[in-house]
Amino acid sequence: MDRSKIVAVATGIISIGLAIAYLLIVQIIDSRGEMLPAPMVEFLLPGLG
């Protein structure tokens, strides 16, 4: 194989690895459960509400 084919294959392997890692991270974050709503400003800073 010449150099350009080796670079193309290596880039493809890295790309597939990153895609699989991204999907795994999304699955882990998604499996943590229900998302909690953001806190309301009135409770954090009583003078602003």
C-alpha positions as CSV (number, residue, x, y, z in Angstrom):
1,M,0.0,0.0,0.0
2,D,1.2,3.5,-0.7
3,R,1.3,6.2,1.9
4,S,-2.0,7.9,0.8
5,K,-4.0,4.6,1.3
6,I,-2.5,4.1,4.7
7,V,-3.4,7.6,5.8
8,A,-7.0,7.1,4.4
9,V,-7.4,3.8,6.3
10,A,-6.0,5.2,9.5
11,T,-8.3,8.3,9.2
12,G,-11.3,6.0,8.6
13,I,-10.5,3.9,11.7
14,I,-10.1,7.0,13.8
15,S,-13.4,8.3,12.6
16,I,-15.3,5.1,13.3
17,G,-13.6,5.0,16.7
18,L,-14.8,8.5,17.6
19,A,-18.3,7.8,16.3
20,I,-18.6,4.7,18.5
21,A,-17.2,6.5,21.5
22,Y,-19.7,9.3,21.0
23,L,-22.6,6.9,20.8
24,L,-21.4,5.2,24.0
25,I,-21.1,8.5,25.9
26,V,-24.6,9.5,24.7
27,Q,-26.0,6.2,25.9
28,I,-24.4,6.5,29.3
29,I,-25.6,10.1,29.8
30,D,-29.1,9.1,28.6
31,S,-29.3,6.1,30.9
32,R,-28.8,8.3,34.0
33,G,-32.5,8.9,34.2
34,E,-34.9,11.8,34.1
35,M,-33.5,15.2,33.6
36,L,-34.3,17.7,36.3
37,P,-35.6,21.1,35.4
38,A,-33.3,24.1,35.9
39,P,-33.6,26.0,39.2
40,M,-35.8,29.0,39.2
41,V,-34.2,32.4,39.6
42,E,-36.7,33.5,42.3
43,F,-35.4,30.8,44.6
44,L,-31.7,31.6,44.1
45,L,-31.9,35.4,44.2
46,P,-35.0,36.4,46.1
47,G,-34.8,40.1,45.2
48,L,-35.0,39.6,41.5
49,G,-38.4,37.9,41.2
